[in-house]
Amino acid sequence: MEGIWLCLVFLTGSLAQQDMGGKVFIFPKESSSSYVILKPSVIKSLDKLTLCLQSYSDLTRSYPLFSLATNGSGKDNTFVVVSTLVKTFIYVDQEETMYTAAGGLDWRHTCVSWDSETGIIQLWLNGRLYPRKISKKGFIINEKTSIILGQEQDSFGGGFDPKQSFVGELSDVNLWDYVLTPPDIEKLLLNRKDMTGNIINWKSLNYEEKGGVIHDLRLQCKSWTHTFSSYFQC
């Protein structure tokens, strides 16, 4: 599986904490050494979650948008989101759920939620909800997690392959320990400042850049029209 990943891993090194509003992480080229370590605000088991982020890439191969691994054999795909130009793959405890969605060279707003009680997965792309699917009802993500941006984890916090790395820009990465409602998703599209994750918070982000990754101001804004509303986000 190919990808970009966000990994929470406890390693030695300096961690920064700052408001990343209006900024992006830039992953300039294929590499096995460029990635971002994220440290969550809260360490806990998860039986439901919502992940939202924005991505911009001209890659033609697949690339993960988010990778959460847990410690233990075969747990590198505990919760993973992988994208291509026309497909999105969601992995919960190794089980794959696939969506087909048209795309192009533009910023893409992605939200994924999952609820252990029902197993329901929701995928929102640029404010549009795709048909709901079911995966891993009753599964619990334990608190010993590793979350990395920019690489796919083939082992806990490592096992990187440059051909599975992300190239492009990532922004507005937030993670909640509950399922966001449709009005919540709309607030995100409207760039409401109070819509930040309680597990991963882009406006108060604990992170460590590795290799060639840098952060800089976002230069492009995203606008789209969905249903009866127009959205503009920068």
ABEGO torsion letter per residue (X at the ends): XBEBBBBBBBBBEBBBBBBABGBBBBBABBBAABBBBBBBABBBBBABBBBBBBBBBABABBBBABBBBBBEBGAAAABBBBBBAABBBBBBGGBBBBBBBBBBBBBBBBBBBBBAAAGBBBBBBGGBBBBBBBBGBGBBBBABBBBBBGBBBABBGBGBBAAABBBEBBBGBBBBABBBBAAAAAAAAAGBAABBBAABBAABBBBBBBEABBBBBBABBBBBBBEABBBBBX
